[in-house]
Amino acid sequence: MSHFTDLAHQFIDGEWKPGSGSWDIIDFNPYTGEKLASITVATAGEVDRAYRAAERAQADWAETNPYTRRHVLERALRIVEEREDEIAGTIVAELGGTRLKAAFEIHLAKEFLREAVQLALRPEGSILPSPVDGKENRVYRLPVGVVGVISPFNFPFLLSLKSVAPALALGNAVVLKPHQNTPVCGGTLVAKIMEDAGLPAGLLNVVVTDIAEIGDALLTHPVPQVISFTGSDRVGRHVATVCAQNFKHAILELGGNSALIVLDDADIDYAVDAAVFSRFVHQGQVCMAANRILVDRRVEAEFTEKFVAKVRTLRVGDPADPGTHIGPLINSQQAESVAGAVEQAVAAGATALLHGTVEGNVVSPSVLTDIPADAPVLAQEIFGPVALILPFDGEDEAVRIANDTPYGLSGAVHTADVERGVRVAKRIRTGMIHINDGTVHDEPIVPFGGEKHSGLGRLNGDAMIEVFTTRKWISIQHGRSRFPF
């Protein structure tokens, strides 16, 4: 794991250096407990240095021909393709992702890099008419300047690149803070790829640190104009508040409590496959996961029997083994929290058709039914392998239950009648919902984001241009204006 040690530094203004904080973030393999690296934290002073370097470098980058900017992203894509095996190994070791999950994450990262290459050329200005004779109104699309990116631990490589690459393509500079559990996949690995792709120094800086060291310095600093945050709604609320106080745009991709709805005319075997994947991919540590599986009472018995049977076949254990479906949760707090949620639900009267066990950070699947309507487990985002099966009678009740949550990220509806599925989907307050498919989807040009507590704003495609550029009106008076005094 020597490359972990090589990447266990801050990356500021093109230089790899240890932080100057007084303590270290220890990077562990969540399955084996092996120490991968230790990284001395960045201080608020280093966050300032990173933002100032970004500000200096951005001025030239914004003036760089977008065709030239594209070359860097094209090279970054080639580097990811060349180093795919090494990156996959890093994902398996640092976040306990299975081989399947690592391949899925890298595949999406490549798709998003391809889209970022195209994005460099997409911003368009316009010339608008004026009620004033002789006036020409030009509207320019310009980079926002410097973007702060805060990425999570579950898909760190993808979700860092997803904001970093478009922001750079559109002429901005970036300061990236990865989650402290995934400093390499979410931070320094991305910096190394961009450095090797020829990105000029200062345009991407990575600070590995923690609120305990820097407080809100990443958010309150005067340089960044936009903060792109992916994480929990609790932290997202804080980010939004601080950004608003400092007149910064916050793009928030937050948690979910998505419902996968099985209507009475659904293909049950197919719905089972979709639900098992949507709940258990990456151990359930996915914001779009099918947290709640809603099943029409007329097919509940058949669905439940087949669902439990399929979940029993999932292999739990070492994520490095290609046959493993479910690896470890990211840390022991998550493992204890998920196990606690199951115990609490059972104590409140829920029936455990499968009752998961905990071994180290590995939690095996639980399937719960007969869940009391007021059970806390129904209202929370369970970031782990716990499926909740909820019966309903008819579409109206399905819609009511699906909407009975402060979240609104993803969802799915299974039915033999596609237009029926669309009618139900339209009634659910969620940013994204899929007919006859799983709940876990992300595509480069389709607007991605949530309603309610699941976030603010959208990413992907043209939404990236909205987020990472600003509009500037420049008018030209041909001839002379008449002033009243």
N, C-alpha and C positions, 0 to 999 in steps of 0.2 A: 504493500500500500504506500510505496514511496511517494507517489504523486500527490497523496494527501498532504504529506509533509511539505512538498514543494509548493503547494497551493495554500498553505496555512499562514497567510500574511494578509495585511491590508494592501489594497492596490489604489494608490493615490497619485495622480499626476504622472502616470506612466511608470511609477516605481513600486516595487514589491518590498514592503518593510513591515516589521512587527508593529503592532499598536503600542502606544505609550501609556495605556491604562495600567492599573495596579493589580489586575487579575486576569485570568485566562478563561476563555470559553473552551471546554473540552468537547471534542467531536467524537461521539461513540458510535459503533455499529450496534443498532438496537436489537439485533438478533443474538450476536455472540457476546456483546458487552465489551468487545475489544476497543481500546482507545486508538482512534485513527489519527488524531492530531490535536494539538492545543494551539489556540490562537489568542495572543494577548489583545485585549479589546481596544478598539479605537476610542479616543476621548472626544469631548465636544470640540476641542481645538482641531482634532484631525477631521472631524465632520466639516468644520469651517474650511480647512485646507482643501478638502475634496470639492466642496461647492465653489470655492474661489478658482480652483483649477478648471472646473467645468465651465465656469463663467468666462474665463480667459480663452479657453480652447473653442468655445461655441461660436464666438464672433467670426473666426475664419471659416469654421465648418458651415455656417449658415450661408456664407458667400461661395462655398465650393459648389461647382456644378453638380446637380443631382445625379447626372450620369456617372460622375466620378464617385459620389457617395455610394452609389449602387455597387461598385466593384468590391468594396469592403464587405458588404453583406453577401455578395456572391461567393467570395472567398470563405467567409464564415460558414456558409452552407456546405461548401466542399470539405472544410475541416471537420464539421460534424459528421459528414458521411464517412470520411477516412477514419475517424476515431470512434466510430459507433460502438465497437466492442468495449473499448476502454470506458466510454461514458456510461454504458449499460452496467458495467461492473461497479462504477462509482455510485450509481443509483441504488443498486442492490446492497452495497456495503453501507452507505451513509443513511439511507432512509428505510431500509428493509423492504424495498420494492421487489416484487417477484420478477422473474425474467420476462414474463408476459407484460407486466406493468411497465418495465423499463423500455421494452420495445415499443409499446403504445405511446409512452411519453416522448421518446426520441422521434418517432414517426410524426407526431403532431408538431414537435419543435421544428422539424425540417419543413413541414408545410407552412408554418408561420414565418420562417425565414424566407421561403420563396415568395410569400405575400409581401414581406417587408421590402424585398428587392423591387417589386412592382410599385410599392407605395411611394418610393422616392420621387416618381414622376407624376403622381396623381393630383397634387394640389393645383387648383386652377384659380386664377384671379378672374375678375369680371369688370366690365365697363357698364355702368348703369346710367339711365337717362336722368336729366335734371329739369326741374321747372324753370331754372334760370338759363336764359339764352347764353350760349357761348361757354357753358360750364361742362367740363368732362369729369365724370366721377369714376375714379378707378378704385377697385377694392382688391387689395393684395392679400394673399395667404402667406403668412410668415411663421417660422418656428416660434413656439412659446418661449424658448430660451433654455432653461435648465429644468429637468424633470427629476423629482425624487421618486424612486421605486422601492416599495417594501413588499417582499415576496414571502409566501408561506412555506411550510415544510412538506406538504403532501405531493405537489408536482413542482418542485422548486426550479428545476432546469427549464421546463416549459413556461412556467408562469413568470419567471424573471425575463426570459427571452421575449415573451409575448408583449411586454411593455418596452423593454430595452431596445429591441431591434426596430420597431416602428418609430420610436422617439428619435433614434439616431438617423434612420432613413430620411426623416422629415426635417433634419437639420438642427436637432437639439443635442445638448449634452446631458448626461445622466449621472446621478449618484444613486447607487443600488445598495440597499441594506437587506441581506438575506436573513431568513429565520436562523436563530442561533443553533438550532438542531441540524440545519443543513447549510452550513456556511460555504461548502465547496460546490455542491450541485447547484445551489441557488445563487452563488456569488462569484467566487474566485475562478471556478471553471468557465463561467461565461466570460469573465474578464480575460482569461488566458486565450480563449478562442478568438475574441475580438482583437486582442493584441497581436496574435499570430496572423490574423487576417489583414493587419496593416492599419487598424484604426489609430489615428493620431493620438498622442498622449494627452490625457486630461479629459477626453470626451466621455470615457466611461470610468468611473471610480467606484470601488467597492469598499464599504466600511462594515466590518464585522464587529458588532457591538450590541449593547443592550440598554434598555431604558434606565436600568439601575445605574449605568455609567453616564449616559448623555441626556437623560430626561427627554424633553420634546425638541431638542436641538435640530433634529432632522426635519421637523415640521415648521418650526418657528423661524428658521434661518431666512434672511431676506432674499437670498438668491433664487431658490426654486419658485416657479410660478404654478406648477402642477404637481400634485402628489398622487401616484397610482398605488393604491393599497389593496392587497388581497389577504384576507384573514377573517377573524371572527367578527360578528356584529358588535360585540362588546368593545373591542379595540377600535373597530371602524367608527363607532359613535364618537369616541375620543378624537380620532384622526379628523373626522368631519368638523367637530367643534373647534379644534385648534386651527385648522385650515381656514374656517370661516372667519375666525378672529383676526387672522393674518392675511385676509383677502387672497387666498389661494384656492384654486380649483382642486377638489378632491374627487378622484375616480375611485369608487369603492366596489370591490367584488367580494361579497361577504357570504355568510353561511346560508344553509337551506334546510328545509324540512319537507322535501319534495314527496309528492304522492304519485305512486304508480297505480292506476285505476284499471281494474279488470271488470269490464261490463259482462252482462249475462250471455252475450253472443260471441265472446272472444274465443280464439284458438287457445285452449288452456295450456297445452304443452309448450307452445311458443311463448305465451305470457309468463310461464314459469321460468323458461330460459332467460327471458329479458329481465325478470325481477331478480333472479339469483345474481346475474352479472351486475345489475344496477345497484344492488345492495352490498355485494361482497367484493367488488373490484377494489384493489389496494386496501384490503382489510376494512372497507367501509369508510376510509379516511378521504372522502370525496364530497365537496360541497354540493354536488348535484345528485348524490346518491339517493336511491329510493328509500328514504327514511321510513315511510309509511306505505304499506301495500294494502290498497282498498279493494275488496273483492265482493261482488254481488252475492248475496246469500244463496242464490240459486246454483251457483257454481263453487261456493266456498269450500265444501267438503272435498270435492275433487281437486281443486287448486291446492288446498292446504296439504293434502296427502302427497301430491306430486312434488310440491315445493320442498317439504321436509325431506322427502326421499332424495331429491337432487342435492340439497344442502349437505346431507350426510356423506355424499360422495366427494365433497371438496377436500383436498389434501391440505393439511395445516402443518406449517413447520418452517424449514430452512428456505429463505427466499432465493438462495443461490441454486437450489435444485429446480431444474426446468419443470418438474412435475407439480411443484407447489402452487396452490391457488391462493392460500392465505398465509402471509408472513406476519412479522411482528408489528405492533403499533409503535409509534415513534419513540415513546419513552414510558417509564413506569407510571407516571402520573396519569397518562392517557389510559393505560391498561387498567389501573385501579378505578378510574372514573367510569369506564365502560362496564366493568364488572359490578361496580356499585349501583349503576343505573338499572341493571338487570335484577339485582337482589331487591332493590327498592320496589320495582314493578311487581315482582313475585310476592313480596310482603303485602303489597296493596291489593292483591287478589288476581293478578295476571297468571295465566297458565303457561308454563315453559314447555313447549313441545320438544325443543332442544335446549339444554342448559349448558352454556359454554363454560369451559374451565380456563384458568389462567396459569401459564407456565412461563416465567420470566416476563417478557413483554408480548408473548404470543397469547392471544385470546381466541379460543375456538368459537364457532358460531352459536348464537342463541336465536331461537324463533319463539316469539311470544304471541299468544292470543288471549281472548277474554280480558282485554285491558280496560280497567275502569276509566270512564270518560274524563275524570279529573286527575288521572295519573300524570305526574310530572314528565314521565318518559315520552308522552305524546307531544309535549310542547317543546322539547329540546332537540337540538341537533346532536344525534349520537354519532360521534366520529369513530365508529368501530363496527365489528361484525354482529350487529343485532338487528333482526328483522321483526317488525311489528305488523301483524295481519289484522286488519279491521274490516268486519263485514258491513255491508250497507244494503238498503232496500231501494233500488231504483236510482236513476240518474241524479235527481234533485238532492237526495241525501249524500250521494257521492261528492257532488259539488260542494255541499255545505261542509262536509268533513275535510275535504281537500283544502278549502279556504280557511278553516278554523286554525290558523297559525299566523304568527307575526311575520313569517318568512314567505317568499315568493320567488324562488330561483328557477327550478326546473319542474319536470313532471312528465307523465306518459299516460295515454289512454289506449286500452286494448279492446278492439271491437271488430266484428266482421263487416260493419258498415262504416266506411271511412268518413263519410260526411256526418254521421252521428258522432263519431269521435271528435271531429272538428267543432261541432256545436257544443259538446261538453267542454272541450279544451278552451274555447273562447270565454267560457264562464268562470274559468279558474284564474285568479289573479297571480300571474307568474310571468317572469320575463321570457321563459322558453318552455315549450311543451311539445311532446313528440307522440305521433299517432303510430301505434303498432311497432314500438321500438323501446329501447331502454331510456333511462333518464340522463345518462352520462354522455354528452356530446359537446364538441367544440369544433367549429370550422372557421378557417381563416377570414372568410368574407361575410359571415353572417353575424348580425349584432348579438353580442353575448353580454348578459347582465340580468339583474334581478329587480323585482318590485318590493315594496314594503321594506322590511329590515334586511333584505338580501342585497341591498346595495344602491348605489347612485351612479347613473351614467351607463354607457355601453362601451365595449371594446370590439375590435376586429373590423376589417374592411374600412369602409368610409368613416365609421365611427372613430377610427384611429386619427383620421385627419381632423375631425371635430375636436378631439381631445388634445392632440399634440401640436396643433397650429392655432394661430389667432388671426382675426381679420383686421386689416388696417385700411381706412378710407383716406385716399389722397385725391383731392380735387384740384383741377387746373382751370383757371378762368382765362379762356381765350378771348381777347378783347378786355374791356375794363368793366369792373363792377361799379354800380352806382350806390353810394352810401348816403343815408338820409341826413348825415351831418358831417 
